[in-house]
Amino acid sequence: MGDRQYQVCTNCVMDTTDPEIKFDENGRCDFCDNYYNTILPSWHPDEKGEKELKAIAEKIKVEGKGKKHDCIIGFSGGVDSSYLAYIAKVKLGLRPLMLSVDTGWSIDVANENIDKLIKSLNLDLETIVVDWKEMKDLQAAFFKSQVPYQDTPQDHAIFAGLYNYAAKHGIKYILTGGNYSTEGVKPPQEWTYLNDIRMIRDIHKEFGKQPLRTFPLCGMFKYRIYYRYFKGMRVIRPLNMVPYHKEEAIALLERIWLESL
Ligand SMILES: [Zn+2]
């Protein structure tokens, strides 16, 4: 940025095209630093993780006794959430409700995958359909605002739809497909604002044309404080506690589907 001299990390491919990047005295970047000092120590796709995950699953089962579902999984039809459904139901014996938020942008292959997985693993699916007029209006407002992270309306709807649904229906445990194996080591800077509903409302007020009546919204206060401490909601990331390799997961899910036919 500006007249900063070009520099590339001595350990990875990151360079000064990220204006916020920092390097230590050995030329190693802060993405690497975050990976070695924060992610690696808390990432256990091994016996330790397995033990921890089993203990969590037992707790979920005990607390979910008598309820139709003991946890909820945000479900996109992608590999992460599909493999997570397999781990939850088959490996851990949980009774997850699969929740899909349809923002109107879904592609056919994702819908097909959702259908196949629900059938082959015999799961229950709930779908929240976001009002397309509101979705379009908010997206158009974001285009006009020219902020960098244009996918905010969709990503926020998926996030808020899931947490608001869980809170409303008294489901305490949220299992997410978020993981270190297939996702970035550090999210882009713009994601900081992903759930900033003051910003979302402000952009909509400035450029939107019609009120957001049903669009799923959930601010950080509600998510971090109210849902967590008053509703007791817990977010679990099981894919960081099991070995997870995308290609193997796809092959396994395909096998399960074929065997279910
Ligand atoms: Zn690096």
py3Dmol code that shows the C-alpha trace and the ligand (Angstrom):
import py3Dmol

protein = """\
ATOM      1  CA  MET A   1       0.000   0.000   0.000  1.00  0.00           C
ATOM      2  CA  GLY A   2       1.282   3.446  -0.852  1.00  0.00           C
ATOM      3  CA  ASP A   3       5.058   3.505  -0.952  1.00  0.00           C
ATOM      4  CA  ARG A   4       5.523   0.443   1.219  1.00  0.00           C
ATOM      5  CA  GLN A   5       8.316  -1.703  -0.144  1.00  0.00           C
ATOM      6  CA  TYR A   6       7.322  -5.054  -1.617  1.00  0.00           C
ATOM      7  CA  GLN A   7       7.933  -7.992   0.711  1.00  0.00           C
ATOM      8  CA  VAL A   8       6.938 -11.655   0.637  1.00  0.00           C
ATOM      9  CA  CYS A   9       6.812 -13.996   3.649  1.00  0.00           C
ATOM     10  CA  THR A  10       9.827 -16.284   4.040  1.00  0.00           C
ATOM     11  CA  ASN A  11       7.504 -19.151   5.015  1.00  0.00           C
ATOM     12  CA  CYS A  12       4.384 -18.780   2.815  1.00  0.00           C
ATOM     13  CA  VAL A  13       3.100 -16.958  -0.267  1.00  0.00           C
ATOM     14  CA  MET A  14       1.556 -13.957   1.471  1.00  0.00           C
ATOM     15  CA  ASP A  15       2.980 -10.589   0.530  1.00  0.00           C
ATOM     16  CA  THR A  16       2.430  -6.852   0.802  1.00  0.00           C
ATOM     17  CA  THR A  17      -0.588  -6.993  -1.524  1.00  0.00           C
ATOM     18  CA  ASP A  18      -2.320  -7.378   1.848  1.00  0.00           C
ATOM     19  CA  PRO A  19      -1.893  -3.835   3.155  1.00  0.00           C
ATOM     20  CA  GLU A  20      -2.227  -4.930   6.786  1.00  0.00           C
ATOM     21  CA  ILE A  21       0.373  -7.725   6.691  1.00  0.00           C
ATOM     22  CA  LYS A  22       3.154  -7.615   9.275  1.00  0.00           C
ATOM     23  CA  PHE A  23       6.519  -9.376   9.242  1.00  0.00           C
ATOM     24  CA  ASP A  24       8.728 -10.402  12.138  1.00  0.00           C
ATOM     25  CA  GLU A  25      12.524 -10.056  12.209  1.00  0.00           C
ATOM     26  CA  ASN A  26      12.892 -13.340  10.294  1.00  0.00           C
ATOM     27  CA  GLY A  27      10.553 -12.182   7.564  1.00  0.00           C
ATOM     28  CA  ARG A  28       7.763 -14.472   8.690  1.00  0.00           C
ATOM     29  CA  CYS A  29       4.276 -12.980   8.314  1.00  0.00           C
ATOM     30  CA  ASP A  30       1.527 -12.620  10.902  1.00  0.00           C
ATOM     31  CA  PHE A  31      -0.673 -15.144   9.042  1.00  0.00           C
ATOM     32  CA  CYS A  32       2.021 -17.757   9.715  1.00  0.00           C
ATOM     33  CA  ASP A  33       2.369 -16.485  13.239  1.00  0.00           C
ATOM     34  CA  ASN A  34      -1.349 -16.918  13.826  1.00  0.00           C
ATOM     35  CA  TYR A  35      -1.206 -20.412  12.348  1.00  0.00           C
ATOM     36  CA  TYR A  36       1.685 -21.662  14.478  1.00  0.00           C
ATOM     37  CA  ASN A  37       0.801 -19.896  17.719  1.00  0.00           C
ATOM     38  CA  THR A  38      -2.999 -19.918  17.746  1.00  0.00           C
ATOM     39  CA  ILE A  39      -4.412 -22.466  15.321  1.00  0.00           C
ATOM     40  CA  LEU A  40      -2.006 -25.399  15.647  1.00  0.00           C
ATOM     41  CA  PRO A  41      -2.132 -25.619  19.465  1.00  0.00           C
ATOM     42  CA  SER A  42      -5.964 -25.786  19.376  1.00  0.00           C
ATOM     43  CA  TRP A  43      -6.358 -28.081  16.367  1.00  0.00           C
ATOM     44  CA  HIS A  44      -6.685 -31.752  17.303  1.00  0.00           C
ATOM     45  CA  PRO A  45      -7.685 -34.066  14.467  1.00  0.00           C
ATOM     46  CA  ASP A  46      -6.313 -36.903  16.604  1.00  0.00           C
ATOM     47  CA  GLU A  47      -7.110 -39.031  19.693  1.00  0.00           C
ATOM     48  CA  LYS A  48      -7.227 -35.975  21.877  1.00  0.00           C
ATOM     49  CA  GLY A  49      -9.841 -34.346  19.641  1.00  0.00           C
ATOM     50  CA  GLU A  50     -11.808 -37.568  19.358  1.00  0.00           C
ATOM     51  CA  LYS A  51     -11.974 -37.913  23.126  1.00  0.00           C
ATOM     52  CA  GLU A  52     -13.029 -34.312  23.551  1.00  0.00           C
ATOM     53  CA  LEU A  53     -15.679 -34.594  20.837  1.00  0.00           C
ATOM     54  CA  LYS A  54     -17.130 -37.769  22.345  1.00  0.00           C
ATOM     55  CA  ALA A  55     -17.440 -36.054  25.723  1.00  0.00           C
ATOM     56  CA  ILE A  56     -19.240 -33.116  24.108  1.00  0.00           C
ATOM     57  CA  ALA A  57     -21.570 -35.497  22.238  1.00  0.00           C
ATOM     58  CA  GLU A  58     -22.479 -37.278  25.477  1.00  0.00           C
ATOM     59  CA  LYS A  59     -23.358 -33.978  27.075  1.00  0.00           C
ATOM     60  CA  ILE A  60     -25.481 -33.000  24.064  1.00  0.00           C
ATOM     61  CA  LYS A  61     -27.328 -36.325  24.241  1.00  0.00           C
ATOM     62  CA  VAL A  62     -28.043 -36.008  27.967  1.00  0.00           C
ATOM     63  CA  GLU A  63     -29.315 -32.457  27.632  1.00  0.00           C
ATOM     64  CA  GLY A  64     -31.326 -33.296  24.525  1.00  0.00           C
ATOM     65  CA  LYS A  65     -33.190 -36.226  26.038  1.00  0.00           C
ATOM     66  CA  GLY A  66     -36.889 -36.146  25.175  1.00  0.00           C
ATOM     67  CA  LYS A  67     -36.427 -33.524  22.466  1.00  0.00           C
ATOM     68  CA  LYS A  68     -36.873 -34.293  18.806  1.00  0.00           C
ATOM     69  CA  HIS A  69     -33.452 -32.865  17.962  1.00  0.00           C
ATOM     70  CA  ASP A  70     -30.493 -32.395  20.267  1.00  0.00           C
ATOM     71  CA  CYS A  71     -28.499 -30.040  18.057  1.00  0.00           C
ATOM     72  CA  ILE A  72     -28.702 -28.034  14.850  1.00  0.00           C
ATOM     73  CA  ILE A  73     -26.425 -27.877  11.804  1.00  0.00           C
ATOM     74  CA  GLY A  74     -26.355 -25.020   9.314  1.00  0.00           C
ATOM     75  CA  PHE A  75     -26.542 -26.851   6.023  1.00  0.00           C
ATOM     76  CA  SER A  76     -25.502 -25.506   2.625  1.00  0.00           C
ATOM     77  CA  GLY A  77     -25.139 -28.689   0.609  1.00  0.00           C
ATOM     78  CA  GLY A  78     -21.374 -28.140   0.500  1.00  0.00           C
ATOM     79  CA  VAL A  79     -18.795 -30.698   1.607  1.00  0.00           C
ATOM     80  CA  ASP A  80     -18.061 -29.225   5.054  1.00  0.00           C
ATOM     81  CA  SER A  81     -21.631 -29.227   6.334  1.00  0.00           C
ATOM     82  CA  SER A  82     -22.413 -32.548   4.624  1.00  0.00           C
ATOM     83  CA  TYR A  83     -19.442 -34.286   6.203  1.00  0.00           C
ATOM     84  CA  LEU A  84     -20.336 -32.678   9.516  1.00  0.00           C
ATOM     85  CA  ALA A  85     -23.833 -34.193   9.259  1.00  0.00           C
ATOM     86  CA  TYR A  86     -22.241 -37.605   8.749  1.00  0.00           C
ATOM     87  CA  ILE A  87     -19.958 -37.173  11.778  1.00  0.00           C
ATOM     88  CA  ALA A  88     -22.841 -35.957  13.957  1.00  0.00           C
ATOM     89  CA  LYS A  89     -25.369 -38.596  13.037  1.00  0.00           C
ATOM     90  CA  VAL A  90     -23.300 -41.690  12.208  1.00  0.00           C
ATOM     91  CA  LYS A  91     -20.124 -41.254  14.246  1.00  0.00           C
ATOM     92  CA  LEU A  92     -21.537 -39.522  17.304  1.00  0.00           C
ATOM     93  CA  GLY A  93     -25.128 -40.789  17.308  1.00  0.00           C
ATOM     94  CA  LEU A  94     -26.625 -37.304  17.619  1.00  0.00           C
ATOM     95  CA  ARG A  95     -30.036 -36.209  16.329  1.00  0.00           C
ATOM     96  CA  PRO A  96     -29.276 -33.029  14.413  1.00  0.00           C
ATOM     97  CA  LEU A  97     -31.843 -30.831  12.731  1.00  0.00           C
ATOM     98  CA  MET A  98     -30.398 -29.681   9.419  1.00  0.00           C
ATOM     99  CA  LEU A  99     -31.184 -26.050   8.732  1.00  0.00           C
ATOM    100  CA  SER A 100     -30.792 -24.606   5.280  1.00  0.00           C
ATOM    101  CA  VAL A 101     -31.142 -20.893   4.566  1.00  0.00           C
ATOM    102  CA  ASP A 102     -32.268 -20.317   0.990  1.00  0.00           C
ATOM    103  CA  THR A 103     -31.102 -16.858  -0.034  1.00  0.00           C
ATOM    104  CA  GLY A 104     -32.227 -17.275  -3.621  1.00  0.00           C
ATOM    105  CA  TRP A 105     -28.676 -17.718  -4.926  1.00  0.00           C
ATOM    106  CA  SER A 106     -28.467 -21.477  -4.431  1.00  0.00           C
ATOM    107  CA  ILE A 107     -27.293 -23.482  -7.412  1.00  0.00           C
ATOM    108  CA  ASP A 108     -29.019 -26.677  -8.544  1.00  0.00           C
ATOM    109  CA  VAL A 109     -26.124 -28.917  -7.621  1.00  0.00           C
ATOM    110  CA  ALA A 110     -26.221 -27.679  -4.020  1.00  0.00           C
ATOM    111  CA  ASN A 111     -29.960 -28.334  -3.830  1.00  0.00           C
ATOM    112  CA  GLU A 112     -29.430 -31.806  -5.269  1.00  0.00           C
ATOM    113  CA  ASN A 113     -26.715 -32.482  -2.720  1.00  0.00           C
ATOM    114  CA  ILE A 114     -28.964 -31.325   0.102  1.00  0.00           C
ATOM    115  CA  ASP A 115     -31.676 -33.686  -1.095  1.00  0.00           C
ATOM    116  CA  LYS A 116     -29.321 -36.652  -1.444  1.00  0.00           C
ATOM    117  CA  LEU A 117     -27.714 -36.223   1.950  1.00  0.00           C
ATOM    118  CA  ILE A 118     -31.014 -35.770   3.767  1.00  0.00           C
ATOM    119  CA  LYS A 119     -32.305 -38.978   2.190  1.00  0.00           C
ATOM    120  CA  SER A 120     -29.191 -41.095   2.530  1.00  0.00           C
ATOM    121  CA  LEU A 121     -28.575 -40.202   6.188  1.00  0.00           C
ATOM    122  CA  ASN A 122     -32.278 -40.023   7.015  1.00  0.00           C
ATOM    123  CA  LEU A 123     -32.101 -36.525   8.488  1.00  0.00           C
ATOM    124  CA  ASP A 124     -34.718 -33.863   9.170  1.00  0.00           C
ATOM    125  CA  LEU A 125     -34.422 -30.688   7.138  1.00  0.00           C
ATOM    126  CA  GLU A 126     -35.862 -27.253   7.820  1.00  0.00           C
ATOM    127  CA  THR A 127     -35.496 -24.522   5.199  1.00  0.00           C
ATOM    128  CA  ILE A 128     -35.720 -20.799   5.793  1.00  0.00           C
ATOM    129  CA  VAL A 129     -36.551 -19.011   2.573  1.00  0.00           C
ATOM    130  CA  VAL A 130     -35.367 -15.419   2.632  1.00  0.00           C
ATOM    131  CA  ASP A 131     -37.815 -13.020   0.999  1.00  0.00           C
ATOM    132  CA  TRP A 132     -36.330 -12.518  -2.465  1.00  0.00           C
ATOM    133  CA  LYS A 133     -37.502  -8.909  -2.776  1.00  0.00           C
ATOM    134  CA  GLU A 134     -35.736  -7.992   0.464  1.00  0.00           C
ATOM    135  CA  MET A 135     -32.661 -10.019  -0.502  1.00  0.00           C
ATOM    136  CA  LYS A 136     -32.422  -8.225  -3.847  1.00  0.00           C
ATOM    137  CA  ASP A 137     -33.002  -4.837  -2.288  1.00  0.00           C
ATOM    138  CA  LEU A 138     -30.279  -5.299   0.314  1.00  0.00           C
ATOM    139  CA  GLN A 139     -27.843  -6.717  -2.237  1.00  0.00           C
ATOM    140  CA  ALA A 140     -28.473  -3.799  -4.590  1.00  0.00           C
ATOM    141  CA  ALA A 141     -27.883  -1.424  -1.666  1.00  0.00           C
ATOM    142  CA  PHE A 142     -24.524  -3.123  -1.049  1.00  0.00           C
ATOM    143  CA  PHE A 143     -23.558  -2.774  -4.715  1.00  0.00           C
ATOM    144  CA  LYS A 144     -24.337   0.923  -4.552  1.00  0.00           C
ATOM    145  CA  SER A 145     -22.415   1.378  -1.300  1.00  0.00           C
ATOM    146  CA  GLN A 146     -19.252  -0.039  -2.938  1.00  0.00           C
ATOM    147  CA  VAL A 147     -17.995  -1.642   0.263  1.00  0.00           C
ATOM    148  CA  PRO A 148     -15.520  -4.438  -0.505  1.00  0.00           C
ATOM    149  CA  TYR A 149     -17.284  -7.412   1.028  1.00  0.00           C
ATOM    150  CA  GLN A 150     -20.241  -7.739  -1.330  1.00  0.00           C
ATOM    151  CA  ASP A 151     -21.367 -11.122  -0.089  1.00  0.00           C
ATOM    152  CA  THR A 152     -22.409  -9.719   3.301  1.00  0.00           C
ATOM    153  CA  PRO A 153     -26.208  -9.874   2.692  1.00  0.00           C
ATOM    154  CA  GLN A 154     -26.104 -13.573   1.851  1.00  0.00           C
ATOM    155  CA  ASP A 155     -23.531 -14.543   4.482  1.00  0.00           C
ATOM    156  CA  HIS A 156     -25.299 -12.586   7.169  1.00  0.00           C
ATOM    157  CA  ALA A 157     -28.695 -14.101   6.290  1.00  0.00           C
ATOM    158  CA  ILE A 158     -27.230 -17.601   6.590  1.00  0.00           C
ATOM    159  CA  PHE A 159     -25.560 -16.796   9.907  1.00  0.00           C
ATOM    160  CA  ALA A 160     -28.517 -14.935  11.424  1.00  0.00           C
ATOM    161  CA  GLY A 161     -31.095 -17.384  10.071  1.00  0.00           C
ATOM    162  CA  LEU A 162     -29.369 -20.262  11.827  1.00  0.00           C
ATOM    163  CA  TYR A 163     -28.815 -18.602  15.210  1.00  0.00           C
ATOM    164  CA  ASN A 164     -32.211 -16.932  15.359  1.00  0.00           C
ATOM    165  CA  TYR A 165     -33.901 -20.231  14.535  1.00  0.00           C
ATOM    166  CA  ALA A 166     -31.937 -22.117  17.193  1.00  0.00           C
ATOM    167  CA  ALA A 167     -32.732 -19.497  19.836  1.00  0.00           C
ATOM    168  CA  LYS A 168     -36.411 -19.418  18.938  1.00  0.00           C
ATOM    169  CA  HIS A 169     -36.732 -23.194  19.123  1.00  0.00           C
ATOM    170  CA  GLY A 170     -34.639 -23.675  22.242  1.00  0.00           C
ATOM    171  CA  ILE A 171     -31.850 -25.609  20.504  1.00  0.00           C
ATOM    172  CA  LYS A 172     -28.711 -25.036  22.521  1.00  0.00           C
ATOM    173  CA  TYR A 173     -26.004 -26.741  20.526  1.00  0.00           C
ATOM    174  CA  ILE A 174     -24.987 -25.396  17.147  1.00  0.00           C
ATOM    175  CA  LEU A 175     -22.629 -27.570  15.156  1.00  0.00           C
ATOM    176  CA  THR A 176     -20.812 -25.720  12.425  1.00  0.00           C
ATOM    177  CA  GLY A 177     -18.728 -26.954   9.507  1.00  0.00           C
ATOM    178  CA  GLY A 178     -16.194 -24.181  10.143  1.00  0.00           C
ATOM    179  CA  ASN A 179     -12.761 -25.776  10.121  1.00  0.00           C
ATOM    180  CA  TYR A 180      -9.044 -25.190   9.715  1.00  0.00           C
ATOM    181  CA  SER A 181      -8.535 -27.944   7.160  1.00  0.00           C
ATOM    182  CA  THR A 182     -10.431 -26.509   4.172  1.00  0.00           C
ATOM    183  CA  GLU A 183     -10.812 -22.861   5.158  1.00  0.00           C
ATOM    184  CA  GLY A 184      -8.320 -20.030   5.348  1.00  0.00           C
ATOM    185  CA  VAL A 185      -5.880 -19.697   8.200  1.00  0.00           C
ATOM    186  CA  LYS A 186      -7.036 -16.139   8.756  1.00  0.00           C
ATOM    187  CA  PRO A 187     -10.179 -14.622   7.281  1.00  0.00           C
ATOM    188  CA  PRO A 188      -9.931 -11.534   5.087  1.00  0.00           C
ATOM    189  CA  GLN A 189     -10.051  -8.244   6.895  1.00  0.00           C
ATOM    190  CA  GLU A 190     -13.462  -7.382   5.397  1.00  0.00           C
ATOM    191  CA  TRP A 191     -15.082 -10.252   7.311  1.00  0.00           C
ATOM    192  CA  THR A 192     -14.668  -8.224  10.466  1.00  0.00           C
ATOM    193  CA  TYR A 193     -17.734  -6.306   9.321  1.00  0.00           C
ATOM    194  CA  LEU A 194     -19.758  -9.317   8.226  1.00  0.00           C
ATOM    195  CA  ASN A 195     -22.083  -9.246  11.200  1.00  0.00           C
ATOM    196  CA  ASP A 196     -22.025  -5.558  11.883  1.00  0.00           C
ATOM    197  CA  ILE A 197     -25.748  -4.903  11.632  1.00  0.00           C
ATOM    198  CA  ARG A 198     -25.311  -1.232  12.249  1.00  0.00           C
ATOM    199  CA  MET A 199     -23.379  -1.126   9.004  1.00  0.00           C
ATOM    200  CA  ILE A 200     -25.921  -3.341   7.227  1.00  0.00           C
ATOM    201  CA  ARG A 201     -28.825  -1.172   8.398  1.00  0.00           C
ATOM    202  CA  ASP A 202     -26.951   2.000   7.557  1.00  0.00           C
ATOM    203  CA  ILE A 203     -26.161   0.874   4.001  1.00  0.00           C
ATOM    204  CA  HIS A 204     -29.751  -0.220   3.568  1.00  0.00           C
ATOM    205  CA  LYS A 205     -31.094   3.053   4.903  1.00  0.00           C
ATOM    206  CA  GLU A 206     -28.913   4.967   2.471  1.00  0.00           C
ATOM    207  CA  PHE A 207     -29.436   2.869  -0.659  1.00  0.00           C
ATOM    208  CA  GLY A 208     -32.323   0.445  -0.003  1.00  0.00           C
ATOM    209  CA  LYS A 209     -35.781   0.968  -1.441  1.00  0.00           C
ATOM    210  CA  GLN A 210     -38.044  -1.145   0.710  1.00  0.00           C
ATOM    211  CA  PRO A 211     -38.113  -2.079   4.397  1.00  0.00           C
ATOM    212  CA  LEU A 212     -36.471  -5.259   5.644  1.00  0.00           C
ATOM    213  CA  ARG A 213     -39.392  -6.909   7.399  1.00  0.00           C
ATOM    214  CA  THR A 214     -38.377 -10.546   7.542  1.00  0.00           C
ATOM    215  CA  PHE A 215     -34.723 -10.527   6.511  1.00  0.00           C
ATOM    216  CA  PRO A 216     -32.725 -12.516   9.114  1.00  0.00           C
ATOM    217  CA  LEU A 217     -30.582 -10.175  11.191  1.00  0.00           C
ATOM    218  CA  CYS A 218     -28.476 -10.893  14.246  1.00  0.00           C
ATOM    219  CA  GLY A 219     -26.040  -8.430  15.739  1.00  0.00           C
ATOM    220  CA  MET A 220     -22.943  -9.210  17.712  1.00  0.00           C
ATOM    221  CA  PHE A 221     -24.516  -8.269  21.029  1.00  0.00           C
ATOM    222  CA  LYS A 222     -27.342 -10.705  20.512  1.00  0.00           C
ATOM    223  CA  TYR A 223     -24.974 -13.406  19.271  1.00  0.00           C
ATOM    224  CA  ARG A 224     -22.106 -13.028  21.710  1.00  0.00           C
ATOM    225  CA  ILE A 225     -23.950 -11.953  24.855  1.00  0.00           C
ATOM    226  CA  TYR A 226     -27.677 -12.658  24.747  1.00  0.00           C
ATOM    227  CA  TYR A 227     -27.619 -15.995  22.931  1.00  0.00           C
ATOM    228  CA  ARG A 228     -24.550 -17.183  24.717  1.00  0.00           C
ATOM    229  CA  TYR A 229     -25.124 -16.142  28.314  1.00  0.00           C
ATOM    230  CA  PHE A 230     -28.905 -15.857  28.506  1.00  0.00           C
ATOM    231  CA  LYS A 231     -29.897 -18.642  26.141  1.00  0.00           C
ATOM    232  CA  GLY A 232     -26.859 -20.825  26.910  1.00  0.00           C
ATOM    233  CA  MET A 233     -26.112 -21.460  23.257  1.00  0.00           C
ATOM    234  CA  ARG A 234     -22.881 -23.243  22.424  1.00  0.00           C
ATOM    235  CA  VAL A 235     -21.078 -23.417  19.108  1.00  0.00           C
ATOM    236  CA  ILE A 236     -19.077 -26.575  18.394  1.00  0.00           C
ATOM    237  CA  ARG A 237     -16.679 -27.115  15.495  1.00  0.00           C
ATOM    238  CA  PRO A 238     -16.393 -30.903  15.238  1.00  0.00           C
ATOM    239  CA  LEU A 239     -14.389 -30.851  12.013  1.00  0.00           C
ATOM    240  CA  ASN A 240     -11.421 -29.533  13.976  1.00  0.00           C
ATOM    241  CA  MET A 241     -11.599 -32.591  16.230  1.00  0.00           C
ATOM    242  CA  VAL A 242     -11.552 -35.301  13.566  1.00  0.00           C
ATOM    243  CA  PRO A 243      -9.269 -36.009  10.607  1.00  0.00           C
ATOM    244  CA  TYR A 244     -10.834 -34.138   7.708  1.00  0.00           C
ATOM    245  CA  HIS A 245      -9.646 -34.424   4.118  1.00  0.00           C
ATOM    246  CA  LYS A 246     -11.993 -33.027   1.532  1.00  0.00           C
ATOM    247  CA  GLU A 247     -11.428 -35.633  -1.210  1.00  0.00           C
ATOM    248  CA  GLU A 248     -11.876 -38.512   1.210  1.00  0.00           C
ATOM    249  CA  ALA A 249     -15.007 -36.905   2.632  1.00  0.00           C
ATOM    250  CA  ILE A 250     -16.519 -36.533  -0.860  1.00  0.00           C
ATOM    251  CA  ALA A 251     -15.727 -40.176  -1.693  1.00  0.00           C
ATOM    252  CA  LEU A 252     -17.313 -41.325   1.564  1.00  0.00           C
ATOM    253  CA  LEU A 253     -20.480 -39.254   1.049  1.00  0.00           C
ATOM    254  CA  GLU A 254     -20.825 -40.610  -2.483  1.00  0.00           C
ATOM    255  CA  ARG A 255     -20.484 -44.164  -1.209  1.00  0.00           C
ATOM    256  CA  ILE A 256     -23.147 -43.579   1.441  1.00  0.00           C
ATOM    257  CA  TRP A 257     -25.497 -42.155  -1.177  1.00  0.00           C
ATOM    258  CA  LEU A 258     -24.970 -45.094  -3.575  1.00  0.00           C
ATOM    259  CA  GLU A 259     -25.442 -47.637  -0.784  1.00  0.00           C
ATOM    260  CA  SER A 260     -28.701 -45.973   0.248  1.00  0.00           C
ATOM    261  CA  LEU A 261     -30.274 -46.436  -3.199  1.00  0.00           C
TER     262      LEU A 261
END
"""
ligand_1 = """\
1
ZN
Zn 3.565 -16.361 6.030
"""
view = py3Dmol.view(width=600, height=400)
view.addModel(protein, "pdb")
view.setStyle({"model": 0}, {"cartoon": {"style": "trace"}})
view.addModel(ligand_1, "xyz")
view.setStyle({"model": 1}, {"stick": {}})
view.zoomTo()
view.show()
